[in-house]
Amino acid sequence: MKEYWEQAERLRRRINRKIHEIHLLRQRAEGMNGSGINDMPRTVSPDRSKMEGTVFKIMALEQDIQETQAEYDALIAGMEARINAVQDSDARDLLSKRYLEFKPWSAVAAEMFISKRKAYYIHAKALESLQYDAVQFT
């Protein structure tokens, strides 16, 4: 489970980082077209090659986000299938909150109206009941 958690977090961070990078590139591109209102003198002809380069970077980042999102979705779908195989409904609920919704233990316990200690106990029992594939959570 730890490997799954770390991999999912890496993918989420990568997606968010690229979204932020696109946002910054778009802000920079808006400044290139000279439409901003400020007291700085404008260039007569904006540099089209810089604008094209920025657009190409944005397109490449969007493609990378789509690929990373597909990898993330496959990881989540695999985990969801494993969780749905657990017979105990409380254990399924706990695993879903923790590994699909990425909630901290305190939030999981509060939503289930149990102590964190009880949440850890249910978690341990649920992990025992999960059916492991040849490659665990990858």
FIPAKE-892265 format. One record per residue (C-alpha): residue number from 1; chain; residue in one letter; x, y, z. Coordinates in steps of 0.001 Angstrom, whole numbers, plus 524288, in hexadecimal, padded with zeros to 5 digits. Example, Ala and Ser with C-alpha at 12.3 -4.5 7.8 and 13.67 -1.06 7.14 Angstrom:
BEGIN
{i: 1; ch: A; aa: a; x: 8300C; y: 7EE6C; z: 81E78}
{i: 2; ch: A; aa: s; x: 83566; y: 7FBDC; z: 81BE4}
END
This chain:
BEGIN
{i: 1; ch: A; aa: m; x: 80000; y: 80000; z: 80000}
{i: 2; ch: A; aa: k; x: 80B26; y: 80936; z: 802E5}
{i: 3; ch: A; aa: e; x: 8105F; y: 80796; z: 7F510}
{i: 4; ch: A; aa: y; x: 802ED; y: 80A57; z: 7EF6C}
{i: 5; ch: A; aa: w; x: 80164; y: 8166C; z: 7F7FB}
{i: 6; ch: A; aa: e; x: 80EB5; y: 81BBF; z: 7F41E}
{i: 7; ch: A; aa: q; x: 80C7E; y: 8192C; z: 7E5B2}
{i: 8; ch: A; aa: a; x: 7FF1D; y: 81FA6; z: 7E5EA}
{i: 9; ch: A; aa: e; x: 80499; y: 82B6D; z: 7ED20}
{i: 10; ch: A; aa: r; x: 80FCB; y: 82CA4; z: 7E352}
{i: 11; ch: A; aa: l; x: 80633; y: 82C6D; z: 7D806}
{i: 12; ch: A; aa: r; x: 7FD35; y: 83657; z: 7DE8E}
{i: 13; ch: A; aa: r; x: 8089A; y: 83F80; z: 7E148}
{i: 14; ch: A; aa: r; x: 80D93; y: 83E0B; z: 7D346}
{i: 15; ch: A; aa: i; x: 8002A; y: 8416F; z: 7CDBB}
{i: 16; ch: A; aa: n; x: 7FE9E; y: 84D2D; z: 7D6BC}
{i: 17; ch: A; aa: r; x: 80C64; y: 85200; z: 7D3C7}
{i: 18; ch: A; aa: k; x: 809D6; y: 85175; z: 7C522}
{i: 19; ch: A; aa: i; x: 7FCBC; y: 8584E; z: 7C68E}
{i: 20; ch: A; aa: h; x: 80395; y: 86326; z: 7CE10}
{i: 21; ch: A; aa: e; x: 80E23; y: 863E8; z: 7C3A5}
{i: 22; ch: A; aa: i; x: 803BB; y: 86555; z: 7B909}
{i: 23; ch: A; aa: h; x: 7FD56; y: 8701C; z: 7C0EC}
{i: 24; ch: A; aa: l; x: 80A40; y: 8776F; z: 7C1B2}
{i: 25; ch: A; aa: l; x: 80CE5; y: 875A2; z: 7B329}
{i: 26; ch: A; aa: r; x: 7FF5E; y: 87ACC; z: 7AFD4}
{i: 27; ch: A; aa: q; x: 801A5; y: 886B0; z: 7B84C}
{i: 28; ch: A; aa: r; x: 80E92; y: 888F4; z: 7B167}
{i: 29; ch: A; aa: a; x: 80807; y: 88744; z: 7A41B}
{i: 30; ch: A; aa: e; x: 7FDAC; y: 8914C; z: 7A795}
{i: 31; ch: A; aa: g; x: 80883; y: 89AEA; z: 7AA6D}
{i: 32; ch: A; aa: m; x: 80EE1; y: 89820; z: 79D46}
{i: 33; ch: A; aa: n; x: 8036E; y: 89C9B; z: 7951F}
{i: 34; ch: A; aa: g; x: 80458; y: 8AA73; z: 79A4A}
{i: 35; ch: A; aa: s; x: 7F610; y: 8AB29; z: 79E32}
{i: 36; ch: A; aa: g; x: 7F903; y: 8ADB5; z: 7AC74}
{i: 37; ch: A; aa: i; x: 7F651; y: 8BB50; z: 7B189}
{i: 38; ch: A; aa: n; x: 80267; y: 8C157; z: 7B759}
{i: 39; ch: A; aa: d; x: 80AF5; y: 8CD43; z: 7B5AB}
{i: 40; ch: A; aa: m; x: 81620; y: 8C611; z: 7AF18}
{i: 41; ch: A; aa: p; x: 81877; y: 8C8C2; z: 7A0B6}
{i: 42; ch: A; aa: r; x: 813DB; y: 8BDF2; z: 797B5}
{i: 43; ch: A; aa: t; x: 81B7D; y: 8B7B4; z: 78CF7}
{i: 44; ch: A; aa: v; x: 8166A; y: 8BA1D; z: 77F64}
{i: 45; ch: A; aa: s; x: 816DD; y: 8ABD0; z: 77B79}
{i: 46; ch: A; aa: p; x: 8167D; y: 8A171; z: 78612}
{i: 47; ch: A; aa: d; x: 82042; y: 89653; z: 784F7}
{i: 48; ch: A; aa: r; x: 8183F; y: 88B7C; z: 77EAB}
{i: 49; ch: A; aa: s; x: 822B9; y: 88128; z: 780B3}
{i: 50; ch: A; aa: k; x: 8220A; y: 882DA; z: 78F7C}
{i: 51; ch: A; aa: m; x: 81347; y: 881E4; z: 78EF5}
{i: 52; ch: A; aa: e; x: 813E4; y: 875A2; z: 78685}
{i: 53; ch: A; aa: g; x: 81DEA; y: 86F84; z: 78F93}
{i: 54; ch: A; aa: t; x: 81539; y: 87239; z: 79B3D}
{i: 55; ch: A; aa: v; x: 80961; y: 86C77; z: 7945D}
{i: 56; ch: A; aa: f; x: 8111A; y: 86038; z: 790EE}
{i: 57; ch: A; aa: k; x: 815A3; y: 85EE1; z: 79F14}
{i: 58; ch: A; aa: i; x: 80798; y: 86008; z: 7A3B8}
{i: 59; ch: A; aa: m; x: 80329; y: 855B7; z: 799F2}
{i: 60; ch: A; aa: a; x: 80E12; y: 84C6B; z: 79E20}
{i: 61; ch: A; aa: l; x: 80AAB; y: 84E56; z: 7AC7C}
{i: 62; ch: A; aa: e; x: 7FC42; y: 84BE5; z: 7A9D8}
{i: 63; ch: A; aa: q; x: 7FFC3; y: 83F3B; z: 7A2D9}
{i: 64; ch: A; aa: d; x: 80868; y: 83B29; z: 7AE38}
{i: 65; ch: A; aa: i; x: 7FD69; y: 83E2B; z: 7B7BE}
{i: 66; ch: A; aa: q; x: 7F429; y: 83584; z: 7AFF7}
{i: 67; ch: A; aa: e; x: 7FDF4; y: 82A4B; z: 7B024}
{i: 68; ch: A; aa: t; x: 800AA; y: 82BE8; z: 7BEAB}
{i: 69; ch: A; aa: q; x: 7F216; y: 82CDE; z: 7C177}
{i: 70; ch: A; aa: a; x: 7EFD2; y: 82025; z: 7BA13}
{i: 71; ch: A; aa: e; x: 7FA66; y: 8198C; z: 7C243}
{i: 72; ch: A; aa: y; x: 7F45F; y: 81F14; z: 7CEBA}
{i: 73; ch: A; aa: d; x: 7E6B6; y: 81AB4; z: 7CAB2}
{i: 74; ch: A; aa: a; x: 7EBA4; y: 80CE9; z: 7C801}
{i: 75; ch: A; aa: l; x: 7F23B; y: 80C87; z: 7D553}
{i: 76; ch: A; aa: i; x: 7E5CA; y: 81115; z: 7DC19}
{i: 77; ch: A; aa: a; x: 7DD6C; y: 80764; z: 7D463}
{i: 78; ch: A; aa: g; x: 7E657; y: 7FC3F; z: 7D86E}
{i: 79; ch: A; aa: m; x: 7E594; y: 8003B; z: 7E6A2}
{i: 80; ch: A; aa: e; x: 7D6E6; y: 801CA; z: 7E5E1}
{i: 81; ch: A; aa: a; x: 7D595; y: 7F3F8; z: 7E094}
{i: 82; ch: A; aa: r; x: 7DDF1; y: 7EEBB; z: 7EBCC}
{i: 83; ch: A; aa: i; x: 7D60D; y: 7F647; z: 7F5D1}
{i: 84; ch: A; aa: n; x: 7C921; y: 7F190; z: 7F023}
{i: 85; ch: A; aa: a; x: 7CDF1; y: 7E38E; z: 7F1FC}
{i: 86; ch: A; aa: v; x: 7CE1D; y: 7E581; z: 800CD}
{i: 87; ch: A; aa: q; x: 7C22D; y: 7DF11; z: 806F8}
{i: 88; ch: A; aa: d; x: 7C0CC; y: 7E77C; z: 8133C}
{i: 89; ch: A; aa: s; x: 7B95D; y: 7F407; z: 8100E}
{i: 90; ch: A; aa: d; x: 7BFF1; y: 7FBCD; z: 81AF8}
{i: 91; ch: A; aa: a; x: 7CD40; y: 7F7C1; z: 815F6}
{i: 92; ch: A; aa: r; x: 7C953; y: 7FB4D; z: 807FC}
{i: 93; ch: A; aa: d; x: 7C491; y: 80894; z: 80C9B}
{i: 94; ch: A; aa: l; x: 7D107; y: 80B09; z: 8142E}
{i: 95; ch: A; aa: l; x: 7D9C4; y: 806E8; z: 808D3}
{i: 96; ch: A; aa: s; x: 7D201; y: 80F59; z: 7FF61}
{i: 97; ch: A; aa: k; x: 7D320; y: 81B53; z: 807F9}
{i: 98; ch: A; aa: r; x: 7E19E; y: 81950; z: 80A0A}
{i: 99; ch: A; aa: y; x: 7E65D; y: 8148B; z: 7FCC6}
{i: 100; ch: A; aa: l; x: 7DC98; y: 819F1; z: 7F305}
{i: 101; ch: A; aa: e; x: 7D8F7; y: 826B7; z: 7F99D}
{i: 102; ch: A; aa: f; x: 7E688; y: 8287A; z: 7FFD2}
{i: 103; ch: A; aa: k; x: 7E11D; y: 82CDC; z: 80CE6}
{i: 104; ch: A; aa: p; x: 7E9BB; y: 82D55; z: 81903}
{i: 105; ch: A; aa: w; x: 7E76B; y: 82358; z: 823B2}
{i: 106; ch: A; aa: s; x: 7E0FF; y: 82D50; z: 82C9B}
{i: 107; ch: A; aa: a; x: 7D6DC; y: 830B0; z: 82228}
{i: 108; ch: A; aa: v; x: 7D45D; y: 82256; z: 81F0E}
{i: 109; ch: A; aa: a; x: 7D229; y: 81F39; z: 82D67}
{i: 110; ch: A; aa: a; x: 7C976; y: 82B21; z: 82F70}
{i: 111; ch: A; aa: e; x: 7C0FD; y: 82804; z: 82398}
{i: 112; ch: A; aa: m; x: 7BF59; y: 819F5; z: 82814}
{i: 113; ch: A; aa: f; x: 7BCC2; y: 81E2D; z: 83636}
{i: 114; ch: A; aa: i; x: 7C7D5; y: 815B7; z: 83B5B}
{i: 115; ch: A; aa: s; x: 7D4BA; y: 81849; z: 84219}
{i: 116; ch: A; aa: k; x: 7E157; y: 818EE; z: 83A67}
{i: 117; ch: A; aa: r; x: 7E5B3; y: 80CB1; z: 84193}
{i: 118; ch: A; aa: k; x: 7D98A; y: 80589; z: 83CD2}
{i: 119; ch: A; aa: a; x: 7DC01; y: 80AC2; z: 82F05}
{i: 120; ch: A; aa: y; x: 7E9CE; y: 8052A; z: 82F79}
{i: 121; ch: A; aa: y; x: 7E455; y: 7F81F; z: 83414}
{i: 122; ch: A; aa: i; x: 7DA46; y: 7F782; z: 8292D}
{i: 123; ch: A; aa: h; x: 7E4E6; y: 7FB81; z: 81F94}
{i: 124; ch: A; aa: a; x: 7EDDF; y: 7F096; z: 823EF}
{i: 125; ch: A; aa: k; x: 7E2F2; y: 7E694; z: 822B1}
{i: 126; ch: A; aa: a; x: 7DF25; y: 7EBF5; z: 81556}
{i: 127; ch: A; aa: l; x: 7ED12; y: 7EAD9; z: 8106E}
{i: 128; ch: A; aa: e; x: 7ED22; y: 7DC9F; z: 8146A}
{i: 129; ch: A; aa: s; x: 7E0D9; y: 7DA26; z: 80C8D}
{i: 130; ch: A; aa: l; x: 7E56D; y: 7E0E0; z: 8002E}
{i: 131; ch: A; aa: q; x: 7E8F3; y: 7D7AA; z: 7F55E}
{i: 132; ch: A; aa: y; x: 7F690; y: 7DACB; z: 7F07F}
{i: 133; ch: A; aa: d; x: 7FA84; y: 7D96A; z: 7E257}
{i: 134; ch: A; aa: a; x: 80816; y: 7D52C; z: 7DE2E}
{i: 135; ch: A; aa: v; x: 80BD7; y: 7E396; z: 7DDB5}
{i: 136; ch: A; aa: q; x: 80679; y: 7EA55; z: 7E9B6}
{i: 137; ch: A; aa: f; x: 80038; y: 7F7B6; z: 7E7CB}
{i: 138; ch: A; aa: t; x: 80868; y: 7FC04; z: 7DC55}
END
